Amino acid sequence: MRTAWIVAIVAIFLTAPSPRSQTPTAATVTARPLAADQLAIYQDFLSHYEQYEQLSNLLGMQPVTVPFKIDTPFGIERSVSGPKGCLHNLKLQPRSGEVHRLPPEIMQFGAPESVTRRIAAAGKLLPQSKRSKGTGPDGWVLTKFTLSEIAFDVTHHYAVFTFSADCNCRGGQGGTILYELHGRKWTESKIFCDAWEG
């Protein structure tokens, strides 16, 4: 009798789905285009990306955004909404969980000729003979570059999103970026959210 119980328990254990083996539900890619405010924010951020990290990261720009997660962007445990976080005073609008396919006016920031031109203008272009395999025109390791959806606060005065440049080598860079609306122009806030490098 005891053997039958053990066999039954083992069978239940072996057939129960493992939390790690379950694939996460993929976000729905919306057919709606990005709003003008979203386009303006992404364009401003990408046109000044060299102030965050190396420009070659943009070569790995992914064509679809990921959902914005307030406290665990890209799986990094941080609190931007806690008592000392950059979002602690903001009430964000509800988010649908949908993501966007990035249009050509955003994807062009990751085009090889565009990135190479910007690297050359910054004086960081390396000759092909001095580059290792898997590196960009500036010699940095190529990454998978991802932008999250933009979350607006309920007043539509603030906007926040995350970015990640993952080199798939136990490292990368990223951060949470806050924008403010001044008149009709979105500009990066002087309030620092967070940045990570690993």
C-alpha positions in Angstrom: 0.0 0.0 0.0 2.8 2.4 0.9 4.5 1.7 -2.4 1.3 2.6 -4.3 1.2 6.0 -2.4 4.8 6.7 -3.2 4.3 5.8 -6.9 1.2 8.1 -7.0 3.0 11.0 -5.4 6.0 10.7 -7.7 3.7 10.5 -10.8 1.9 13.7 -9.7 5.2 15.4 -9.1 6.6 14.4 -12.5 3.5 15.4 -14.4 3.0 18.7 -12.7 4.2 21.6 -14.7 7.4 23.2 -13.4 7.2 27.0 -13.0 10.5 27.3 -14.8 9.4 25.2 -17.7 6.3 27.3 -18.4 6.9 29.7 -21.2 5.8 33.3 -20.4 2.8 34.6 -22.3 4.0 36.7 -25.2 2.8 40.3 -25.3 0.4 41.2 -28.1 1.9 43.4 -30.8 -0.7 46.2 -31.4 -1.6 47.3 -34.9 -1.9 50.9 -33.6 1.0 53.1 -34.6 3.1 54.9 -32.0 1.5 58.2 -30.9 3.4 61.4 -31.7 4.5 61.8 -28.1 6.0 58.3 -28.1 7.8 58.9 -31.4 9.2 62.2 -30.1 10.5 60.6 -26.9 12.2 57.7 -28.6 13.7 59.9 -31.2 15.2 62.3 -28.7 16.6 59.5 -26.6 18.2 57.7 -29.6 19.6 60.9 -31.1 21.5 61.5 -27.8 22.3 57.8 -27.0 26.1 58.4 -26.9 25.6 60.2 -23.6 24.4 56.9 -22.1 26.4 54.2 -23.7 28.4 53.3 -26.8 26.7 53.9 -30.1 27.4 50.4 -31.5 24.7 49.2 -29.1 22.1 50.6 -31.5 23.1 48.1 -34.2 21.3 45.4 -32.3 18.0 47.4 -32.0 15.1 45.0 -31.7 12.1 45.8 -33.9 9.5 45.3 -31.2 9.3 47.0 -27.8 8.8 45.1 -24.5 6.3 45.9 -21.8 7.3 48.5 -19.2 7.7 46.9 -15.8 7.9 49.4 -13.0 10.2 47.7 -10.5 11.9 44.9 -12.5 12.9 46.3 -15.9 14.6 43.5 -17.9 14.7 41.3 -14.7 16.9 43.7 -12.8 15.6 44.1 -9.2 15.4 47.8 -8.6 12.8 50.1 -7.1 12.1 53.3 -9.0 8.7 53.6 -7.3 9.8 53.2 -3.7 10.2 56.1 -1.2 13.4 57.3 -2.8 12.7 56.2 -6.4 12.3 58.6 -9.3 8.6 57.6 -9.8 7.5 57.8 -6.2 5.4 60.9 -6.7 3.9 59.8 -10.0 0.7 57.9 -10.7 1.1 56.1 -14.0 -1.7 55.5 -16.4 -2.9 51.9 -16.6 -0.9 49.9 -19.2 -2.5 47.4 -21.6 0.5 45.0 -21.9 0.5 45.5 -25.6 3.8 46.3 -27.4 4.6 48.1 -30.6 6.5 47.3 -33.7 9.0 50.1 -34.1 8.5 52.2 -37.3 11.2 53.0 -39.8 11.8 56.5 -38.3 12.9 54.8 -35.1 14.6 51.7 -36.6 16.8 54.0 -38.8 18.7 54.9 -35.6 20.1 51.3 -35.6 20.9 51.2 -39.4 24.6 50.3 -39.9 25.3 53.3 -42.1 23.7 55.7 -39.5 25.5 54.2 -36.5 28.9 54.1 -38.4 28.5 57.7 -39.4 27.8 58.8 -35.8 30.7 56.8 -34.5 33.0 58.4 -37.1 31.7 61.9 -36.3 32.6 61.2 -32.6 36.1 60.2 -33.6 35.7 56.6 -32.4 35.7 54.6 -35.6 38.2 51.8 -35.6 39.7 50.4 -38.9 38.3 47.0 -39.8 41.7 45.4 -39.3 41.6 46.4 -35.6 38.1 45.1 -34.9 37.5 41.7 -33.4 34.7 39.4 -34.6 31.4 40.3 -33.0 32.3 44.0 -32.4 30.9 47.2 -33.8 32.7 50.0 -35.7 33.9 51.4 -32.4 35.3 48.1 -31.2 32.6 47.4 -28.6 30.9 44.0 -28.3 27.6 43.9 -30.3 24.5 43.8 -28.1 20.8 43.1 -28.3 19.3 46.6 -27.8 15.7 46.7 -26.5 13.3 49.6 -25.7 10.4 49.2 -23.4 7.0 50.7 -24.0 6.6 54.2 -22.7 4.4 54.7 -19.6 2.9 58.1 -19.1 1.7 59.5 -15.8 -2.0 60.5 -15.4 -1.3 64.2 -16.1 0.6 63.3 -19.3 3.4 65.5 -18.0 5.9 62.7 -17.4 6.9 59.7 -19.4 9.1 56.8 -18.4 10.7 53.8 -20.2 13.6 51.4 -19.9 16.3 50.4 -22.3 18.7 47.5 -22.3 21.8 46.6 -24.2 22.5 42.9 -23.5 25.6 41.4 -24.9 24.7 37.8 -23.9 28.0 37.6 -22.1 26.8 38.0 -18.6 26.9 41.7 -19.0 25.4 44.8 -20.7 24.0 48.1 -19.8 20.6 49.7 -19.3 18.5 52.0 -17.3 15.2 53.7 -16.6 14.7 57.1 -18.3 12.2 59.8 -17.2 11.0 62.5 -19.6 9.1 65.7 -18.9 6.8 67.7 -21.1 7.9 71.4 -21.3 5.4 73.3 -23.4 5.1 71.0 -26.4 8.6 69.5 -26.2 9.5 66.3 -24.4 13.0 66.5 -22.7 14.8 64.2 -20.5 14.2 65.0 -16.8 17.0 66.1 -14.5 15.6 63.6 -12.0 17.8 60.5 -12.2 16.0 57.2 -12.3 18.5 54.4 -12.5 21.2 52.8 -14.6 22.9 49.5 -14.5 26.0 47.9 -16.0 27.1 44.4 -15.5 
